[in-house]
Amino acid sequence: MGETLYSSSYQPDPKSALDVLAFVLTPIAAFATDPDEIEAVAEILGAAKTEAIERWQSLRDEDRRQ
């Protein structure tokens, strides 16, 4: 059986490089297609993607210290 591509109950693991990378590389069009919403979504996603990367790095560094 292959990977689940969509599931409403899916919760990404902030410690998983694969989960974080998948989120960061997901294009804006996956979240919004309405031209009026794209700019707002891009701004929100930019901040969320930056936070996801920072959180992953922090958790990775924490695991390395233990």
Stockholm file with secondary structure:
# STOCKHOLM 1.0

chainA/1-66         MGETLYSSSYQPDPKSALDVLAFVLTPIAAFATDPDEIEAVAEILGAAKTEAIERWQSLRDEDRRQ
#=GR chainA/1-66 SS CCCCSCCTTCCCCTTCHHHHHHHHHSCGGGTCCCHHHHHHHHHHHHHHHHHHHHHHHHHHHHHHHC
#=GC SS_cons        CCCCSCCTTCCCCTTCHHHHHHHHHSCGGGTCCCHHHHHHHHHHHHHHHHHHHHHHHHHHHHHHHC
//
